[in-house]
Amino acid sequence: MVLSVSRRTDIPSFYSEWFLNRVKAGEVCVRNPMNPQRVSKIKIHPDAVDFIVFWTKNPAPMLDRIGELKDYCFYFQFSLNSYAKDIETKLDRKATIIETFKRLSDKIGPERVLWRYDPILINPTYSVDYHIANFEKIAARLKGYTYTCTISFVDFYRNAAKNFKEHNIKQPNLDEKKLLAKHLSITARANGITVGTCAEGIGFEEFDIKHAKCIDDSLMERILGCRLNAVKDTNQRKECGCIQAIDIGAYNSCRNGCAYCYANYSPNAVKIHSLKHNPLSPLLIGDVQADDIITVREMKSLRGPFPQPNRAQLD
């Protein structure tokens, strides 16, 4: 199985101690976000976990403890944008985050640190020209520390509507998207980086940009050196190419404070959930209750051999 850690919150930044405690325990519990009384218990021993995909904007709390994951294969989806604190309110200075990116790459290798420049939003401060110029600055500093950049354009979520209005946020139009795609691709290639898109319905093949998979079986197979018998995750958007994974995060628990966030419904909900966090609990937020309905999910490895070549064709 593949663990997603996590699309719903920034576990490396805020809950790394909890996650590493779960690794030691060999199991984790996850509440069903649609039916919170139902809890899945999942064994996360190395023989069942084929890969871990981390999602983060700041993995600094994990850097000195990466060695505790020596029995697992993993890579990081590392979001590094050019926004200031008006949009990403709780993040460190960009210079600090870039140094963290480099340190992580030095520890685990550039193939396993995937840069995300997303979501791309437009407003009077963050124009197309602004993105082009600042992407170039970041890409130059990340040269040699990553080989991949994933971009996407901001989507509108009901829980972020107030922030969108307050900051005059809009999605780039088609012409703006094409202009951005063209310039970002040229800049990335100049720095040894390939650009792909995340869950975008339109293609930019004319700019050498392909549809990316954030939870990418091809990359995992290359790192693992074996085949994964994986299938597309039908629970994601139609445009998403990711394979199936088990997400162990919880909504309303990320403290990055990004104005475009889809995973938090309100700052107050985040505050309440953060106070309920117990690093020793099997659950990310709160503890297992007596009336919870717990189901043990049997997870098996997806690993298999690569297909053998046809001897008749070889002869």
Beta strands, then each sheet from edge to edge (+ up, - down):
strand 1: 2-5
strand 2: 27-32
strand 3: 35-43
strand 4: 51-56
strand 5: 74-79
strand 6: 113-120
strand 7: 148-153
strand 8: 194-197
strand 9: 210-211
strand 10: 227-228
strand 11: 246-247
strand 12: 293-297
strand 13: 303-304
sheet 1: 9+ 8+ 7+ 6+ 5+ 4+ 1+ 11+
sheet 2: 2+ 3- 12-
sheet 3: 10+ 13-
end
